[in-house]
């Protein structure tokens, strides 16, 4: 049985993961609208991953005997002005999510909830990867600058994400 403090915090995290999915979907729409279809593809897959993160926590709440509460999902602020702005926001957002996961780990530790701590370890590792991926793209966009040909090349590379 989950403690109420943990249950509430996990339900909030489900909501934040769903928001992440929503945010990246809005970015997908923007990228496609400026003909950066490779970036759109990358962001769509990211959006799908975030939905999967939400479902992973939701399923855990169910299995641990907690009550799932689906909260309203905030609307992402749009539109963006450049692709660089989009990926900088992805990186900033992932850093915020990492902090949320670490706060959850701290809470689970305080509550001596070892099962939740164990479940969260996957997310701790995942966030290292998520931040590294976003940071790498931000750096590449900086290197490419305003050279449109290079930007299209980078877009094509992002489109290869499997
Ligand atoms: Fe679910 Fe990108 O953190």
Backbone and ligand atoms as CSV (ligand in chain L), in Angstrom:
chain,resi,resn,atom,element,x,y,z
A,1,UNK,N,N,0.849,-1.214,0.000
A,1,UNK,CA,C,0.000,0.000,0.000
A,1,UNK,C,C,0.877,1.254,0.000
A,2,UNK,N,N,0.580,2.163,-0.893
A,2,UNK,CA,C,1.378,3.402,-0.964
A,2,UNK,C,C,0.954,4.394,0.109
A,3,UNK,N,N,1.933,5.088,0.668
A,3,UNK,CA,C,1.583,6.162,1.600
A,3,UNK,C,C,0.973,7.301,0.795
A,4,UNK,N,N,0.095,8.059,1.441
A,4,UNK,CA,C,-0.602,9.148,0.734
A,4,UNK,C,C,0.367,10.191,0.171
A,5,UNK,N,N,1.434,10.509,0.933
A,5,UNK,CA,C,2.405,11.513,0.451
A,5,UNK,C,C,3.056,11.046,-0.852
A,6,UNK,N,N,3.395,9.760,-0.887
A,6,UNK,CA,C,4.050,9.198,-2.077
A,6,UNK,C,C,3.049,9.141,-3.227
A,7,UNK,N,N,1.839,8.676,-2.920
A,7,UNK,CA,C,0.810,8.559,-3.948
A,7,UNK,C,C,0.562,9.922,-4.623
A,8,UNK,N,N,0.442,10.947,-3.795
A,8,UNK,CA,C,0.192,12.287,-4.322
A,8,UNK,C,C,1.357,12.770,-5.189
A,9,UNK,N,N,2.574,12.562,-4.720
A,9,UNK,CA,C,3.757,13.005,-5.469
A,9,UNK,C,C,3.873,12.238,-6.790
A,10,UNK,N,N,3.558,10.947,-6.779
A,10,UNK,CA,C,3.648,10.165,-8.019
A,10,UNK,C,C,2.562,10.581,-9.013
A,11,UNK,N,N,1.365,10.870,-8.487
A,11,UNK,CA,C,0.300,11.336,-9.383
A,11,UNK,C,C,0.685,12.669,-10.036
A,12,UNK,N,N,1.355,13.531,-9.276
A,12,UNK,CA,C,1.824,14.805,-9.837
A,12,UNK,C,C,2.864,14.550,-10.921
A,13,UNK,N,N,3.723,13.560,-10.685
A,13,UNK,CA,C,4.758,13.268,-11.682
A,13,UNK,C,C,4.150,12.693,-12.959
A,14,UNK,N,N,3.099,11.880,-12.818
A,14,UNK,CA,C,2.384,11.387,-14.010
A,14,UNK,C,C,1.922,12.597,-14.819
A,15,UNK,N,N,1.382,13.577,-14.122
A,15,UNK,CA,C,0.886,14.791,-14.787
A,15,UNK,C,C,2.022,15.544,-15.481
A,16,UNK,N,N,3.176,15.655,-14.832
A,16,UNK,CA,C,4.304,16.386,-15.424
A,16,UNK,C,C,4.866,15.636,-16.634
A,17,UNK,N,N,4.823,14.315,-16.576
A,17,UNK,CA,C,5.295,13.543,-17.743
A,17,UNK,C,C,4.312,13.704,-18.900
A,18,UNK,N,N,3.022,13.746,-18.575
A,18,UNK,CA,C,2.028,13.967,-19.631
A,18,UNK,C,C,2.182,15.379,-20.205
A,19,UNK,N,N,2.473,16.336,-19.333
A,19,UNK,CA,C,2.727,17.701,-19.820
A,19,UNK,C,C,3.943,17.710,-20.752
A,20,UNK,N,N,4.993,16.968,-20.375
A,20,UNK,CA,C,6.192,16.888,-21.219
A,20,UNK,C,C,5.816,16.348,-22.597
A,21,UNK,N,N,4.987,15.322,-22.600
A,21,UNK,CA,C,4.544,14.737,-23.862
A,21,UNK,C,C,3.791,15.783,-24.697
A,22,UNK,N,N,2.943,16.520,-24.047
A,22,UNK,CA,C,2.125,17.567,-24.670
A,22,UNK,C,C,3.028,18.689,-25.221
A,23,UNK,N,N,4.026,19.076,-24.400
A,23,UNK,CA,C,4.963,20.134,-24.786
A,23,UNK,C,C,5.743,19.724,-26.033
A,24,UNK,N,N,6.255,18.498,-26.032
A,24,UNK,CA,C,7.057,18.060,-27.178
A,24,UNK,C,C,6.179,17.856,-28.412
A,25,UNK,N,N,4.921,17.533,-28.197
A,25,UNK,CA,C,4.010,17.411,-29.352
A,25,UNK,C,C,3.769,18.795,-29.956
A,26,UNK,N,N,3.619,19.807,-29.098
A,26,UNK,CA,C,3.435,21.183,-29.605
A,26,UNK,C,C,4.687,21.615,-30.371
A,27,UNK,N,N,5.856,21.212,-29.882
A,27,UNK,CA,C,7.108,21.537,-30.574
A,27,UNK,C,C,7.192,20.813,-31.918
A,28,UNK,N,N,6.681,19.587,-31.958
A,28,UNK,CA,C,6.632,18.821,-33.211
A,28,UNK,C,C,5.842,19.594,-34.258
A,29,UNK,N,N,4.686,20.075,-33.846
A,29,UNK,CA,C,3.810,20.819,-34.756
A,29,UNK,C,C,4.551,22.057,-35.279
A,30,UNK,N,N,5.249,22.753,-34.366
A,30,UNK,CA,C,5.998,23.947,-34.769
A,30,UNK,C,C,7.104,23.574,-35.772
A,31,UNK,N,N,7.900,22.550,-35.424
A,31,UNK,CA,C,9.019,22.156,-36.304
A,31,UNK,C,C,8.496,21.773,-37.690
A,32,UNK,N,N,7.415,21.012,-37.731
A,32,UNK,CA,C,6.845,20.629,-39.035
A,32,UNK,C,C,6.377,21.859,-39.802
A,33,UNK,N,N,5.842,22.837,-39.066
A,33,UNK,CA,C,5.289,24.034,-39.725
A,33,UNK,C,C,6.390,24.880,-40.374
A,34,UNK,N,N,7.641,24.759,-39.895
A,34,UNK,CA,C,8.731,25.515,-40.529
A,34,UNK,C,C,9.591,24.587,-41.414
A,35,UNK,N,N,8.988,23.452,-41.763
A,35,UNK,CA,C,9.639,22.491,-42.668
A,35,UNK,C,C,10.880,21.830,-42.106
A,36,UNK,N,N,10.978,21.757,-40.806
A,36,UNK,CA,C,12.078,21.038,-40.164
A,36,UNK,C,C,11.519,19.681,-39.744
A,37,UNK,N,N,11.231,18.858,-40.754
A,37,UNK,CA,C,10.528,17.601,-40.516
A,37,UNK,C,C,11.374,16.580,-39.738
A,38,UNK,N,N,12.684,16.655,-39.885
A,38,UNK,CA,C,13.560,15.747,-39.120
A,38,UNK,C,C,13.456,16.048,-37.636
A,39,UNK,N,N,13.477,17.337,-37.321
A,39,UNK,CA,C,13.330,17.752,-35.921
A,39,UNK,C,C,11.940,17.376,-35.430
A,40,UNK,N,N,10.953,17.534,-36.302
A,40,UNK,CA,C,9.578,17.159,-35.954
A,40,UNK,C,C,9.505,15.683,-35.595
A,41,UNK,N,N,10.211,14.874,-36.372
A,41,UNK,CA,C,10.244,13.428,-36.113
A,41,UNK,C,C,10.895,13.149,-34.746
A,42,UNK,N,N,12.026,13.796,-34.496
A,42,UNK,CA,C,12.744,13.612,-33.223
A,42,UNK,C,C,11.838,13.983,-32.052
A,43,UNK,N,N,11.164,15.117,-32.188
A,43,UNK,CA,C,10.313,15.624,-31.101
A,43,UNK,C,C,9.069,14.752,-30.908
A,44,UNK,N,N,8.554,14.198,-32.014
A,44,UNK,CA,C,7.374,13.319,-31.900
A,44,UNK,C,C,7.744,12.058,-31.121
A,45,UNK,N,N,8.944,11.515,-31.408
A,45,UNK,CA,C,9.382,10.321,-30.674
A,45,UNK,C,C,9.603,10.655,-29.199
A,46,UNK,N,N,10.108,11.873,-28.956
A,46,UNK,CA,C,10.322,12.306,-27.574
A,46,UNK,C,C,8.981,12.418,-26.842
A,47,UNK,N,N,8.002,12.945,-27.565
A,47,UNK,CA,C,6.657,13.071,-26.995
A,47,UNK,C,C,6.108,11.680,-26.623
A,48,UNK,N,N,6.322,10.711,-27.527
A,48,UNK,CA,C,5.863,9.331,-27.267
A,48,UNK,C,C,6.571,8.754,-26.039
A,49,UNK,N,N,7.863,9.060,-25.917
A,49,UNK,CA,C,8.627,8.553,-24.764
A,49,UNK,C,C,8.080,9.108,-23.459
A,50,UNK,N,N,7.717,10.386,-23.495
A,50,UNK,CA,C,7.186,11.011,-22.273
A,50,UNK,C,C,5.860,10.371,-21.860
A,51,UNK,N,N,5.050,10.034,-22.869
A,51,UNK,CA,C,3.783,9.348,-22.566
A,51,UNK,C,C,4.093,7.998,-21.896
A,52,UNK,N,N,5.114,7.338,-22.428
A,52,UNK,CA,C,5.523,6.046,-21.856
A,52,UNK,C,C,6.011,6.240,-20.410
A,53,UNK,N,N,6.735,7.326,-20.145
A,53,UNK,CA,C,7.178,7.598,-18.767
A,53,UNK,C,C,5.963,7.746,-17.836
A,54,UNK,N,N,4.973,8.499,-18.323
A,54,UNK,CA,C,3.758,8.714,-17.517
A,54,UNK,C,C,3.089,7.371,-17.208
A,55,UNK,N,N,2.993,6.511,-18.252
A,55,UNK,CA,C,2.311,5.226,-18.067
A,55,UNK,C,C,3.102,4.291,-17.139
A,56,UNK,N,N,4.406,4.421,-17.165
A,56,UNK,CA,C,5.250,3.591,-16.287
A,56,UNK,C,C,4.955,3.921,-14.815
A,57,UNK,N,N,4.821,5.205,-14.521
A,57,UNK,CA,C,4.537,5.605,-13.131
A,57,UNK,C,C,3.089,5.264,-12.766
A,58,UNK,N,N,2.196,5.527,-13.716
A,58,UNK,CA,C,0.770,5.237,-13.470
A,58,UNK,C,C,0.567,3.742,-13.155
A,59,UNK,N,N,1.192,2.898,-13.945
A,59,UNK,CA,C,1.063,1.447,-13.732
A,59,UNK,C,C,1.651,1.052,-12.377
A,60,UNK,N,N,2.752,1.721,-12.017
A,60,UNK,CA,C,3.356,1.441,-10.714
A,60,UNK,C,C,2.383,1.800,-9.583
A,61,UNK,N,N,1.732,2.963,-9.694
A,61,UNK,CA,C,0.770,3.374,-8.649
A,61,UNK,C,C,-0.309,2.292,-8.496
A,62,UNK,N,N,-0.814,1.810,-9.648
A,62,UNK,CA,C,-1.853,0.762,-9.607
A,62,UNK,C,C,-1.330,-0.498,-8.927
A,63,UNK,N,N,-0.156,-0.939,-9.371
A,63,UNK,CA,C,0.394,-2.195,-8.849
A,63,UNK,C,C,0.748,-2.104,-7.365
A,64,UNK,N,N,1.102,-0.880,-6.943
A,64,UNK,CA,C,1.494,-0.707,-5.533
A,64,UNK,C,C,0.265,-0.458,-4.642
A,65,UNK,N,N,-0.913,-0.589,-5.219
A,65,UNK,CA,C,-2.144,-0.463,-4.437
A,65,UNK,C,C,-2.555,0.974,-4.166
A,66,UNK,N,N,-2.030,1.907,-4.960
A,66,UNK,CA,C,-2.407,3.312,-4.785
A,66,UNK,C,C,-3.598,3.685,-5.658
A,67,UNK,N,N,-4.001,4.934,-5.535
A,67,UNK,CA,C,-5.123,5.421,-6.351
A,67,UNK,C,C,-4.580,6.393,-7.406
A,68,UNK,N,N,-4.864,6.095,-8.682
A,68,UNK,CA,C,-4.429,6.985,-9.766
A,68,UNK,C,C,-5.395,8.155,-9.855
A,69,UNK,N,N,-4.830,9.371,-9.849
A,69,UNK,CA,C,-5.677,10.559,-10.036
A,69,UNK,C,C,-5.128,11.334,-11.222
A,70,UNK,N,N,-5.932,11.390,-12.284
A,70,UNK,CA,C,-5.481,12.121,-13.473
A,70,UNK,C,C,-5.834,13.600,-13.332
A,71,UNK,N,N,-4.804,14.416,-13.325
A,71,UNK,CA,C,-4.976,15.856,-13.098
A,71,UNK,C,C,-5.010,16.599,-14.430
A,72,UNK,N,N,-5.533,17.832,-14.443
A,72,UNK,CA,C,-5.581,18.584,-15.709
A,72,UNK,C,C,-4.175,18.845,-16.254
A,73,UNK,N,N,-4.042,18.760,-17.561
A,73,UNK,CA,C,-2.730,18.993,-18.187
A,73,UNK,C,C,-2.653,20.445,-18.673
A,74,UNK,N,N,-1.591,21.111,-18.218
A,74,UNK,CA,C,-1.355,22.504,-18.596
A,74,UNK,C,C,-1.109,22.613,-20.116
A,75,UNK,N,N,-1.541,23.720,-20.703
A,75,UNK,CA,C,-1.269,23.926,-22.137
A,75,UNK,C,C,0.136,24.504,-22.298
A,76,UNK,N,N,0.928,23.951,-23.237
A,76,UNK,CA,C,2.267,24.508,-23.444
A,76,UNK,C,C,2.179,25.914,-24.029
A,77,UNK,N,N,3.151,26.761,-23.675
A,77,UNK,CA,C,3.118,28.100,-24.264
A,77,UNK,C,C,3.757,28.020,-25.666
A,78,UNK,N,N,3.073,28.562,-26.631
A,78,UNK,CA,C,3.557,28.527,-28.016
A,78,UNK,C,C,3.373,29.914,-28.619
A,79,UNK,N,N,3.873,30.251,-29.780
A,79,UNK,CA,C,4.781,29.420,-30.558
A,79,UNK,C,C,6.225,29.761,-30.227
A,80,UNK,N,N,7.133,29.073,-30.876
A,80,UNK,CA,C,8.555,29.371,-30.713
A,80,UNK,C,C,9.003,30.184,-31.919
A,81,UNK,N,N,10.174,30.812,-31.795
A,81,UNK,CA,C,10.626,31.659,-32.924
A,81,UNK,C,C,11.663,30.967,-33.790
A,82,UNK,N,N,12.443,30.098,-33.163
A,82,UNK,CA,C,13.483,29.382,-33.915
A,82,UNK,C,C,13.612,27.964,-33.376
A,83,UNK,N,N,14.293,27.136,-34.172
A,83,UNK,CA,C,14.541,25.764,-33.747
A,83,UNK,C,C,15.493,25.748,-32.546
A,84,UNK,N,N,16.416,26.716,-32.536
A,84,UNK,CA,C,17.350,26.826,-31.410
A,84,UNK,C,C,16.595,27.068,-30.114
A,85,UNK,N,N,15.583,27.914,-30.197
A,85,UNK,CA,C,14.757,28.217,-29.010
A,85,UNK,C,C,14.040,26.945,-28.527
A,86,UNK,N,N,13.555,26.169,-29.482
A,86,UNK,CA,C,12.846,24.920,-29.139
A,86,UNK,C,C,13.768,23.978,-28.360
A,87,UNK,N,N,14.947,23.714,-28.901
A,87,UNK,CA,C,15.818,22.725,-28.257
A,87,UNK,C,C,16.426,23.241,-26.952
A,88,UNK,N,N,16.618,24.573,-26.871
A,88,UNK,CA,C,17.078,25.116,-25.582
A,88,UNK,C,C,16.005,24.865,-24.527
A,89,UNK,N,N,14.745,25.012,-24.938
A,89,UNK,CA,C,13.656,24.771,-23.986
A,89,UNK,C,C,13.554,23.292,-23.623
A,90,UNK,N,N,13.823,22.415,-24.597
A,90,UNK,CA,C,13.818,20.968,-24.298
A,90,UNK,C,C,14.856,20.693,-23.205
A,91,UNK,N,N,16.044,21.259,-23.388
A,91,UNK,CA,C,17.122,21.027,-22.426
A,91,UNK,C,C,16.755,21.577,-21.042
A,92,UNK,N,N,16.262,22.803,-21.005
A,92,UNK,CA,C,15.855,23.404,-19.717
A,92,UNK,C,C,14.762,22.564,-19.057
A,93,UNK,N,N,13.808,22.123,-19.890
A,93,UNK,CA,C,12.706,21.329,-19.348
A,93,UNK,C,C,13.212,20.021,-18.745
A,94,UNK,N,N,14.128,19.368,-19.441
A,94,UNK,CA,C,14.672,18.104,-18.927
A,94,UNK,C,C,15.420,18.312,-17.611
A,95,UNK,N,N,16.095,19.452,-17.490
A,95,UNK,CA,C,16.786,19.737,-16.231
A,95,UNK,C,C,15.773,19.880,-15.084
A,96,UNK,N,N,14.637,20.496,-15.395
A,96,UNK,CA,C,13.573,20.628,-14.379
A,96,UNK,C,C,13.032,19.248,-14.000
A,97,UNK,N,N,12.838,18.393,-15.017
A,97,UNK,CA,C,12.301,17.050,-14.744
A,97,UNK,C,C,13.288,16.254,-13.876
A,98,UNK,N,N,14.577,16.404,-14.163
A,98,UNK,CA,C,15.591,15.713,-13.348
A,98,UNK,C,C,15.437,16.117,-11.886
A,99,UNK,N,N,15.254,17.416,-11.659
A,99,UNK,CA,C,15.101,17.915,-10.282
A,99,UNK,C,C,13.857,17.280,-9.636
A,100,UNK,N,N,12.760,17.179,-10.424
A,100,UNK,CA,C,11.530,16.563,-9.891
A,100,UNK,C,C,11.776,15.112,-9.491
A,101,UNK,N,N,12.493,14.381,-10.357
A,101,UNK,CA,C,12.783,12.963,-10.065
A,101,UNK,C,C,13.648,12.859,-8.802
A,102,UNK,N,N,14.630,13.733,-8.709
A,102,UNK,CA,C,15.502,13.695,-7.523
A,102,UNK,C,C,14.718,14.036,-6.248
A,103,UNK,N,N,13.778,14.969,-6.358
A,103,UNK,CA,C,12.929,15.302,-5.197
A,103,UNK,C,C,12.092,14.089,-4.786
A,104,UNK,N,N,11.615,13.351,-5.804
A,104,UNK,CA,C,10.821,12.149,-5.514
A,104,UNK,C,C,11.681,11.094,-4.811
A,105,UNK,N,N,12.917,10.956,-5.268
A,105,UNK,CA,C,13.839,9.995,-4.650
A,105,UNK,C,C,14.061,10.384,-3.186
A,106,UNK,N,N,14.228,11.672,-2.965
A,106,UNK,CA,C,14.456,12.168,-1.602
A,106,UNK,C,C,13.243,11.854,-0.714
A,107,UNK,N,N,12.060,12.101,-1.261
A,107,UNK,CA,C,10.832,11.848,-0.502
A,107,UNK,C,C,10.675,10.350,-0.181
A,108,UNK,N,N,10.889,9.523,-1.212
A,108,UNK,CA,C,10.749,8.075,-1.009
A,108,UNK,C,C,11.758,7.585,0.039
A,109,UNK,N,N,12.946,8.174,0.031
A,109,UNK,CA,C,13.969,7.814,1.021
A,109,UNK,C,C,13.522,8.199,2.420
A,110,UNK,N,N,12.983,9.413,2.522
A,110,UNK,CA,C,12.517,9.915,3.819
A,110,UNK,C,C,11.397,9.030,4.371
A,111,UNK,N,N,10.539,8.569,3.464
A,111,UNK,CA,C,9.397,7.729,3.864
A,111,UNK,C,C,9.770,6.246,3.976
A,112,UNK,N,N,11.030,5.938,3.717
A,112,UNK,CA,C,11.507,4.545,3.714
A,112,UNK,C,C,10.662,3.651,2.788
A,113,UNK,N,N,10.294,4.209,1.626
A,113,UNK,CA,C,9.513,3.460,0.646
A,113,UNK,C,C,10.500,2.864,-0.366
A,114,UNK,N,N,10.989,1.673,-0.070
A,114,UNK,CA,C,12.065,1.081,-0.871
A,114,UNK,C,C,11.597,0.628,-2.253
A,115,UNK,N,N,10.341,0.234,-2.362
A,115,UNK,CA,C,9.823,-0.190,-3.670
A,115,UNK,C,C,9.761,1.010,-4.621
A,116,UNK,N,N,9.292,2.142,-4.111
A,116,UNK,CA,C,9.225,3.345,-4.951
A,116,UNK,C,C,10.640,3.812,-5.315
A,117,UNK,N,N,11.539,3.732,-4.344
A,117,UNK,CA,C,12.936,4.098,-4.615
A,117,UNK,C,C,13.490,3.247,-5.748
A,118,UNK,N,N,13.189,1.981,-5.697
A,118,UNK,CA,C,13.667,1.063,-6.729
A,118,UNK,C,C,13.079,1.425,-8.094
A,119,UNK,N,N,11.777,1.692,-8.135
A,119,UNK,CA,C,11.121,2.064,-9.400
A,119,UNK,C,C,11.745,3.340,-9.964
A,120,UNK,N,N,12.075,4.289,-9.075
A,120,UNK,CA,C,12.596,5.590,-9.519
A,120,UNK,C,C,14.014,5.517,-10.082
A,121,UNK,N,N,14.733,4.460,-9.744
A,121,UNK,CA,C,16.119,4.359,-10.244
A,121,UNK,C,C,16.173,4.374,-11.766
A,122,UNK,N,N,15.186,3.761,-12.386
A,122,UNK,CA,C,15.127,3.763,-13.860
A,122,UNK,C,C,15.061,5.207,-14.371
A,123,UNK,N,N,14.260,6.025,-13.697
A,123,UNK,CA,C,14.087,7.426,-14.115
A,123,UNK,C,C,15.352,8.253,-13.865
A,124,UNK,N,N,16.059,7.928,-12.789
A,124,UNK,CA,C,17.308,8.656,-12.495
A,124,UNK,C,C,18.283,8.445,-13.660
A,125,UNK,N,N,18.425,7.191,-14.090
A,125,UNK,CA,C,19.334,6.880,-15.207
A,125,UNK,C,C,18.822,7.502,-16.508
A,126,UNK,N,N,17.523,7.404,-16.723
A,126,UNK,CA,C,16.910,7.938,-17.948
A,126,UNK,C,C,17.166,9.439,-18.081
A,127,UNK,N,N,17.094,10.159,-16.973
A,127,UNK,CA,C,17.276,11.618,-17.019
A,127,UNK,C,C,18.697,12.005,-17.425
A,128,UNK,N,N,19.678,11.188,-17.060
A,128,UNK,CA,C,21.058,11.473,-17.465
A,128,UNK,C,C,21.121,11.452,-18.998
A,129,UNK,N,N,20.478,10.442,-19.573
A,129,UNK,CA,C,20.452,10.290,-21.029
A,129,UNK,C,C,19.658,11.426,-21.684
A,130,UNK,N,N,18.508,11.742,-21.107
A,130,UNK,CA,C,17.646,12.778,-21.682
A,130,UNK,C,C,18.365,14.127,-21.727
A,131,UNK,N,N,19.039,14.469,-20.628
A,131,UNK,CA,C,19.762,15.747,-20.584
A,131,UNK,C,C,20.916,15.751,-21.578
A,132,UNK,N,N,21.638,14.644,-21.642
A,132,UNK,CA,C,22.790,14.568,-22.556
A,132,UNK,C,C,22.336,14.730,-24.003
A,133,UNK,N,N,21.254,14.069,-24.378
A,133,UNK,CA,C,20.752,14.169,-25.761
A,133,UNK,C,C,20.356,15.596,-26.112
A,134,UNK,N,N,19.602,16.230,-25.214
A,134,UNK,CA,C,19.121,17.594,-25.484
A,134,UNK,C,C,20.301,18.567,-25.535
A,135,UNK,N,N,21.228,18.421,-24.611
A,135,UNK,CA,C,22.378,19.314,-24.555
A,135,UNK,C,C,23.217,19.203,-25.839
A,136,UNK,N,N,23.362,17.990,-26.333
A,136,UNK,CA,C,24.146,17.772,-27.554
A,136,UNK,C,C,23.504,18.503,-28.742
A,137,UNK,N,N,22.189,18.428,-28.840
A,137,UNK,CA,C,21.505,19.101,-29.956
A,137,UNK,C,C,21.633,20.620,-29.827
A,138,UNK,N,N,21.494,21.144,-28.607
A,138,UNK,CA,C,21.638,22.590,-28.379
A,138,UNK,C,C,23.028,23.037,-28.837
A,139,UNK,N,N,24.045,22.276,-28.476
A,139,UNK,CA,C,25.427,22.620,-28.862
A,139,UNK,C,C,25.593,22.582,-30.376
A,140,UNK,N,N,25.032,21.569,-31.010
A,140,UNK,CA,C,25.153,21.459,-32.473
A,140,UNK,C,C,24.482,22.639,-33.156
A,141,UNK,N,N,23.320,23.032,-32.666
A,141,UNK,CA,C,22.604,24.172,-33.267
A,141,UNK,C,C,23.443,25.438,-33.105
A,142,UNK,N,N,24.108,25.577,-31.962
A,142,UNK,CA,C,24.975,26.747,-31.745
A,142,UNK,C,C,26.121,26.744,-32.760
A,143,UNK,N,N,26.699,25.573,-32.980
A,143,UNK,CA,C,27.824,25.469,-33.921
A,143,UNK,C,C,27.383,25.804,-35.343
A,144,UNK,N,N,26.194,25.342,-35.703
A,144,UNK,CA,C,25.671,25.557,-37.053
A,144,UNK,C,C,25.320,27.030,-37.283
A,145,UNK,N,N,24.884,27.700,-36.233
A,145,UNK,CA,C,24.526,29.121,-36.321
A,145,UNK,C,C,23.382,29.353,-37.285
A,146,UNK,N,N,23.510,30.389,-38.116
A,146,UNK,CA,C,22.417,30.742,-39.027
A,146,UNK,C,C,22.613,30.191,-40.440
A,147,UNK,N,N,23.591,29.318,-40.595
A,147,UNK,CA,C,23.836,28.786,-41.948
A,147,UNK,C,C,22.722,27.790,-42.277
A,148,UNK,N,N,21.827,28.216,-43.140
A,148,UNK,CA,C,20.613,27.448,-43.389
A,148,UNK,C,C,20.911,26.044,-43.932
A,149,UNK,N,N,21.913,25.934,-44.797
A,149,UNK,CA,C,22.278,24.625,-45.363
A,149,UNK,C,C,22.700,23.657,-44.270
A,150,UNK,N,N,23.465,24.152,-43.311
A,150,UNK,CA,C,23.932,23.309,-42.211
A,150,UNK,C,C,22.767,22.914,-41.296
A,151,UNK,N,N,21.854,23.869,-41.141
A,151,UNK,CA,C,20.685,23.619,-40.298
A,151,UNK,C,C,19.828,22.503,-40.908
A,152,UNK,N,N,19.698,22.531,-42.237
A,152,UNK,CA,C,18.921,21.480,-42.903
A,152,UNK,C,C,19.627,20.125,-42.785
A,153,UNK,N,N,20.951,20.164,-42.806
A,153,UNK,CA,C,21.724,18.921,-42.656
A,153,UNK,C,C,21.480,18.334,-41.263
A,154,UNK,N,N,21.546,19.219,-40.247
A,154,UNK,CA,C,21.312,18.788,-38.866
A,154,UNK,C,C,19.888,18.242,-38.711
A,155,UNK,N,N,18.956,18.929,-39.367
A,155,UNK,CA,C,17.554,18.485,-39.318
A,155,UNK,C,C,17.430,17.062,-39.874
A,156,UNK,N,N,18.139,16.825,-40.946
A,156,UNK,CA,C,18.118,15.494,-41.580
A,156,UNK,C,C,18.675,14.436,-40.613
A,157,UNK,N,N,19.730,14.813,-39.913
A,157,UNK,CA,C,20.338,13.903,-38.931
A,157,UNK,C,C,19.336,13.556,-37.825
A,158,UNK,N,N,18.619,14.575,-37.349
A,158,UNK,CA,C,17.639,14.351,-36.278
A,158,UNK,C,C,16.507,13.438,-36.765
A,159,UNK,N,N,16.243,13.500,-38.054
A,159,UNK,CA,C,15.195,12.677,-38.644
A,159,UNK,C,C,15.546,11.188,-38.657
A,160,UNK,N,N,16.821,10.883,-38.373
A,160,UNK,CA,C,17.240,9.461,-38.405
A,160,UNK,C,C,16.997,8.771,-37.064
A,161,UNK,N,N,16.512,9.533,-36.078
A,161,UNK,CA,C,16.273,8.908,-34.768
A,161,UNK,C,C,15.318,7.724,-34.900
A,162,UNK,N,N,15.731,6.593,-34.353
A,162,UNK,CA,C,14.897,5.390,-34.495
A,162,UNK,C,C,13.994,5.150,-33.325
L,1,LIG,FE1,FE,10.161,12.008,-18.767
L,1,LIG,FE2,FE,12.095,13.611,-20.530
L,1,LIG,O1,O,11.537,13.124,-18.847
